[in-house]
Amino acid sequence: MTVDVVPVALGARSYEVRIGAGLIERAGAEIGPLLHRRKAAVITDDSVAALHLMRLARAFEAEGITVTALTIPPGEASKGWAQYARVSEWLLEQKIERRDIVVAFGGGVVGDLVGFAAATLRRGVRFVQIPTTLLAQVDSSVGGKTGINTAQGKNLIGAFHQPSLVLADIAVLESLPARDFLAGYGEVVKYGLLGDAAFFDWLEVNGPVLATDAEKRQYAVRRSVEMKAGIVARDETEEGERALLNLGHTFCHALEKATGYSDRLLHGEGVAIGCALAFELSQRLGLCAQEAPSRVRAHLRAMGMKVDIADIPGDLPDAAALLRLMGQDKKVVDGKLRFILARGIGDAFVADDVPPDLVKTLLEEALAGR
């Protein structure tokens, strides 16, 4: 299978996202030209390390590159101050210099955490993303958003720090648990919903076979990355258009906080529920036809995904408390909640004048369905 190359055009900080099967085995050759000295520091999590770290290490060693590696516990709980300090101290112990390369080898948690450590180490060292989950390949590894969670909310401490290269090996996705693959699909379907109705049409037909059909999986990853790369190139630091990538995320982040960033709700599951709620809110505001939210929910259900707040196990706060959690979101501007709403599938826009009472009513009804 060929390797697709998607450029992220950011002037002097431009880089490529390379997408294809077998890129882990070729990582040494792919990353080698970026190195000023033949060494690389890899940070991964225990789960990815057990499955794939030896293959990555061999790929570096085959090119004469010395590898040191640190593993962290898997899961969203690692994306905080404790592991950020541990990763940063370890990189200093490895004597990583500004011109060296730090490799983030894992899912979105590893990529965000390691990217932020790279952004702040010596005021910025270079890093490469090798994302190992569908969610990370189509979303979090591209665009330079890095950060950690705090007690106050998700991703509230962070920096924009672009990688030097992204290697998305679609073969590694075959080792993902079904739930993790579907969680990543929440970000894939988001791209169709926010700006490419034809892609959503394609996903309605082909979504169910992405886990088993490598060629279609590669297309889905490539199209998602193309959309994100284009938006990032036009609006790197989220002054305008890039906010569209947050479709579903205002709801999602509140639900993640309410569930303690635990495996009760994976990020991509929250995105899917958030997208369904965003389309429902859009319909209630008279922005889109009733069939739009129905179609979104029908597709997510056909994929076997979480669709409604009722699908989240365990207790949740009431609507007023969820609304307060939304108020801590990064997308709040001048104290007003910003939502990404839609005039239809493939036609999203930013709105900061949504009546809080309408959101509260929507949440109350969603919670009542539990």
Helices and strands as residue ranges (DSSP letters): E 4-8, G 11-13, E 15-20, H 27-31, G 32-34, E 39-45, H 46-48, I 49-53, H 54-61, E 66-72, G 76-78, H 81-93, E 101-106, H 108-120, G 121-123, E 126-131, H 134-135, I 136-140, E 145-150, E 153-160, E 165-169, G 170-175, H 178-195, H 197-206, G 207-209, H 214-234, G 241-246, H 249-258, H 267-284, H 291-302, G 309-311, H 319-326, E 339-344, E 347-351, H 356-368
